[in-house]
Each structure stands twice: as structure tokens, then as C-alpha cells.
């Protein structure tokens, strides 16, 4: 399926949504929205095919006490699963996200391997503890998650209003079926993924959009180290850049 066709499918699906209603819910939930069914069926079918091409490229990682799972970085995903990259890059999808969030969203720079990536939960106990998706950029960072496959009892658990003074937090948890959509401001939604059970698996696509893609070099380094240690490995994060270093 061409990028153009994927964009058309998304434009049609988005056209059928009650955008004003979704925007109101997004604002009311302190910049968080969950839609159990979003991705059009033909695109979902392309994604399912793409998963087979990505499975051999999952990089496993483990942060004691916090996180266990696997990931595929943007460059690998881009080469092996163009139908996933096409949704990230779709103009119709970006327009929708701008309207939903009311924020002047743009893409992350090419150096950010996290801008569109795959999370793989495939072994018992795979999970991630409660955290914010902190923005290392000068602008705000919005996280978009789209379900790819879910044969699991894992839940996306969240706590709303943790940064709203005087408002008691509200907890929730949702299953993330294929094609579901999650959109939130990474600095405001406190969230986790509950542990995978035996014989289960769960794959999610994560995307990142920002209101200002500039980042100071120290934070760039912190962000890269986090990606290397917790997600994609040093070779994937720093490999290409080290080759570009001038000879001494
Ligand atoms: Fe997160």
C-alpha cells in the first residue's frame, strides 16, 4: 500500500470522527485520550504483515526495577515496515493531532530514533513502571501509541491530573487492542504498562511529536543515553554518529 493510499485511508477515518467532542475529552482529561478503535482496517492489515518483518530485529533491554521488554528503533522500522512509518509521516494524521491537541505539532529530528518505534512485550514479566515521557526538547512532547497486536492481560495504566493543583488524581487502565489510539502530553500523563503474563505477547507502535524540535546538546546526550540503555542499544543510537566523527 502506497504512502498516499495510507494517508487517504487515515483522512477518511478521521473525517468520520467527532473532532470537537474528542478535543473536549482530551482537554478534560488533562491532555490524554484513548480510542479503542482508530486505525482503518486496510492499514491495520498492512501493519500486521509488517510485524513479521520486525520480529527478528527486536532489541531486548532491561532496567532493574523499572522496565523489561524489547524495542525496534526508527531506522530499522523505517526500512522494514514502511506502512508504519507512513502513518507517522501522514499529513492527515499530523493535521488531526494538531487539531486534537491544539498544539503546533511537528516531527522530531532524524537523529531521534524514538520518533517512531516499536515496543515488544514478549516474555513473562515484560513491563514498564510508572513514569512520564519527559520532553528533552525545548517544546512540549506528545506521545502517540497505536496498538499493533495484543494477546495479553497487560494494561496501559495511568493516573490523570497529577500536575493539576488541588485536583485529586484519577486512576485508570485500558487494554490496547490492535488499531487503538492513545494520545497524551508526555510531561502530564503518569503511566505504566502492567507485567505480561506467561505465553502472552503485546506489540505497540510509539510515535513522538513536538512543538519545538530544538534541544540543547547536554539534553541531547542525556536523551541518547536513555535510548541506548533502555531501548535500542549503543550500536543503534551512537553507531552512525561515531562513524561520522572526524579522525584524530
Ligand atoms: Fe511512556
Boltz pocket constraint, residues with backbone or C-beta under 6 A from the ligand:
constraints:
  - pocket:
      binder: B
      contacts: [[A, 131], [A, 132], [A, 133], [A, 191]]
      max_distance: 6.0
